[in-house]
Amino acid sequence: MVAGDWSRVRLHVVTGKGGTGKSTVAASLALALAAQGRQVLLCEVEGRQGIARMFDVDPLPYEERRIASGLRLNGRAPGVVHALHIDPESALLEYLAMYYKLGRAGRALDRFGVIEFATTIAPGVRDVLLTGKVYEAVQRNSRNKSAIQYDAVVLDAPPTGRIAQFLNVNDELAGLAKVGPIKSQADSVMTLFQSPRTAVHLVTVLEEMPVQETADGITELRRAGLPVGSVIVNQVRPHDISAHDLAAARSRQLDAERIEADLKEAGVDIGDELVAGLLAEAHDHAERRALEDSQRAVVAGLGLPTYELPRLPGGVDLGGLYELAGDLAEQVKR
């Protein structure tokens, strides 16, 4: 496992193939950064209210809300995690009010459905509006007394298959806007996204298709000049069986009589079906571990900092998020 240096990073973009736990990792990363005493903003842009469900809070409005404190590690006072649900319609209304002074007029357009129409027919504009709000949170400085100053912003971004297109807003706008405020905003956003202050982290599980999509995503991001931060391997199975026993389980050579004797000694009421079921489960686990090991080698060959998070047997709740955050915080500091 290779560790990375995140000391200069202000914007952490988290992406991954569907089903890899991208949003869970983004939330855990925000909590891990807060454990270092940082003030963190966790943003989502896909309209699913995933942050609210993970942290068991009410659906988020288009404003920053405090949702959690970081872990207390090594006696350090933890920071705070705020959250923001960014939707394109609200972002466009804010943009119209900021650049064109359309307050009530902008809300009237929203009632007529014009804003939804505009963001649907021009997806490039939609992405500029979404990323522009993230850019504003990262760029805040001490002169802006009315807004929270964040040490880090974590963006739960679209999946790997769309991430380069989503972040490369200048290409998206190429045929739509050559000049004007929205083009200037896109240029500013790209300056941040292509700088060392940004890191794009790719979440995967140790399966062939997600790992291949991660490799393809890295290639696309680099082609667009976007900085790749790390690969975060999620849902890793526990390593609590010796290599010798794993090999025996995979080749179906585990000692059934020994297992039966151990179960009897532990006071377990056994039968042939129980032992046979345990042997079959051990074989499946060993096969899965072998697959994971082969894909771990592929991930290592990508040459990026890598981190691993365990599969949580009870599923992911708020306690699970803190557990993952603790694991991630320990790995990142090394």
N, C-alpha and C positions, 0 to 999 in steps of 0.2 A: 504494500500500500504506500502510495506517494502522497505526501501532504503538500498543500498549496499555501501561498502567502496571500491572505485577503486584507492585509493592512491598508491598502490603498483603495479598496473597493467600497463604493457607496451604494451601487445598485446591483443587487443580486437577482438575475432573471432565472426562473426555474421552469424548465420544460421537460417533456417526456412523453413517450407513447401512452395512449389511453390504457388504463389498467395497471400502470406501474406505481401508482400512488404519488403522482406529481404534486397534487395539492397538499397531501399529508406531509410530504417532504418540505414544501415551501413553508408551511406552518411551523414545522419542527425547526427549520433553519431560522425563522424569525425569533423563536423562543431561545434558540442556542445563541444567537447574536445578543439578545437581551441579557442572557446570563453573563455576558462579558461587560455588563454595565451600560450597554448602548440603548439609546432611544430608537425604536424600530417601527417602521410603517410597513404593514403587510397589505398588499393590494391584489385585487382580483379583477379580471376584465372579461370573463366569459359568461357572466349573467346567471350563474347557478346558485349564488349565495352559499357557496361551499364553506367559506370562512365561518359564517354564522352557525352552520350545522356542526362544524368541528369543535368550535369553542362554546357551543350550547348557549348562544345569545340570540336576541331578536334579529330578524333580517336587517342587514346594514343599509342605511340610507346613503345618499351621495354626500357624505361628510365623514370626517375622521372620527373614529370612536375608540376609546381605550377598551381593550378586551382581555388583557392578561399582563401579568408580571413575569419576568424571566426567572429561571432557577437561581438559587443562591449557591454559587460554587466557590469553594476555597475562601469563604468568608467575604467575598466581594459583594457589594450591594448591587442587586440586579436592576436592569433597566426595565422599561415598559414597552409592551407591544400595542400599537394602535392598528386599526384596520380601516380599509377604504374599499368600498364596492364601486367600481367605475363603470358606468353605462354610457354608451355613445350619445344618447339623447341629452342627458344632463350635461355631459362634457361639451356638446355643441351649444347648448344654451349658455353655459358659462363662457365659452369662446365668443359667442355673439355679443354678450354683455361686456366682455373685456375689450374687444377690438372694435366693435361697431356700436356700442352703447345701446344695444337693443334689449332693454329690460322687459317691459310689458309686451312689447312687439314680439320678442323672441318667444315668450310664453304663449302668445296668440298663435304663432306659427306651429307650436307644439300641439295645440288643441286641434288644429286643422290637419295634423298628420304630416306636415311638410318636412319636419326634422327626421322622422322615421324614413320618409321617402328618400331624403337626401343621403342619409347614412347607409341606406340599402343599395342605391344605384351607384354609389361611389365608395366602395369598400376601402380604397386608399385613404380617403378623407376620414373614414371611421377609425382606421388604425392610427392616423396622425393625432386625432382627438384623444384616443385612449392613451397612447404613449406620451402625449403632451402633458397630460395630468400627472403621470409618473415623473416626467422630467421636472415639472414645477416643484414636486415634493423633494426631489434630490437637490435641486439648485437653490433652495431657500437659504438665506443668510441672515445674519444678526440684524440687518436693517429692517427685516420684516418682523416687527414686534408682535403682530397679531396671530402669527402662525407658529406651530410647533417646529422646532429645528430637529431634524432627524439625523442620527449618525449613520443609519443604514436604511435602505428601502428594499423590500423583498417583493418581487412581482411574480405572482402565480400566473404564468403566461400560457398562451395557446400551446397545443401539442407540438411535438417535434416536427411533424410533417408540414406545419405552417409557420414555424418560429422564425425562419430566416426572412420569409415574406413579411411577417408581422413587424419585425424589427427594422427591416430595410425600407423605411417609409419614403425615402427619396425616390426609389425605383417605383414604388406604388403610385406616387404622385406625378411621375414623369409626363403622362399624357393629360393630366388634369389641371395642374397649376404650375406655371413657369415663374411667376412673380407674386408678390402680395404677402399678407401676414401669414397665411397658412403655409406657404412655401418657406418663409423665414422660420416658422416654428419647426417645420420638418428638418431644415438644415441644422437648427440648434439641437434638436433631438438626436440626429445622427452623429453630431460631434460628441455628445455624451456617450452614445451607444458604442461608438468605435474607439473609445478611450480606455485607459487602464482603470478608470473609475467604475467600469461595468464589467461584470463577469456573468456569462451564461452557463448555468449548471444543467446538465442533462441527467435525468433520472431514468434508470433502467432496472429491470429484474434480470436474473441470470437465465434467460431463455434466448433462443436463437433469434427470433424476429425482433424483439425489443433491442437486443444488443446490436443487430444489424442496422436498425433504424437510428440508433444512437450514433453509430459510425457515420451513416449517411448525413445525419444532422450536423455533426461536427464539420464534415466536408463543406456543406452548404454555408454554414456560419462563417467559416474561414474564407470561403470564396467571396462573401459579402463584406469581409473586413471586420467582422464582429468577434469580440474576444471571448474565447471559450474558457470557462473557469475550471470545472471539474466534472467528473462522472460520479453520481451518487447511486450506489447499488442498493436497492431497497428489497425488503421482504426476504432476507437471507435466512436460510434454515440454520438451526443451531448446530454447532460442531461438538456435540457431546458424545459421539461414538468414535472409538478408535479406528484408525485406518485398517487395522487387521480385521476387526469385526465388520466394518463396512464392506470389505472385499468378500468376506464369508457370506454376508447377507445378499450381496449382489449375485454371487455364484450359487446361492441357495445351499450353502454348506454350513449354516449355523447349526449348533448342537441342540436339537429339539429336546433331548432328554435332560440336558443341563438346564435349559430354560424352564422346563416343567418342574425340575427339582427346586430351582430358585423360587418359582411361584409358590410351591407348596410350603417352602420354608418361610415365606412371607405371609402365609396364612390365606392365600388366594384360592378360592374354590375353582378348580380348573376342569377342563374337558378337552377332548381332541379338537373341537372347533375353536376354542380360545387360543390354543398354541398354534394351530394352523393359521388363524387370523393374524396373530402377532408376527409369524414368520413372513406372511405375505406383505404385511405393512412394512416390516424391516427391509424386505427386498425392494419395495416401491421407493422407500426413503433412500436407500443406497443408490438406486438408479437415478433418482433426482439429484442427489449430491454429486454423482459423477457428471451429470449434465451441467450442474452449476460450476463445477471445477473447470470443465472445458471452456465454458463461456467466460469464467473469471480470467482465464489466460488470454482470451480475445480482448477483454476490457483492458487488461494490463498492457497489451500491445498497442493500445491507442495512445499511450505515452502521456496521459493526463493525470493530475492529482485525482485520487479515487478515495471514496469513503463508503463504508458499508453500514447499513441499518438492518436490524433483525426483523424477522417476521414475528408479529405479536400474536400469540395463540388466542388471546381473547378478543382480537379485533382492535381497532383504533378508536379510543375515546380520548377525553381530555387528559386523563392520566397517562394514556399511551403516548400522546403527543409530547408530554414532558419527559417520558422515558426516552423517546427517540431524540429529543433535543439534548438530553444529557449525554447520550452516546455521541451525537454529532459534535457537541462542544468539546468533549474529551479528544476526539480525533483531530479537529481543526486546530487546536492549540499546540499539537505536537509538531 
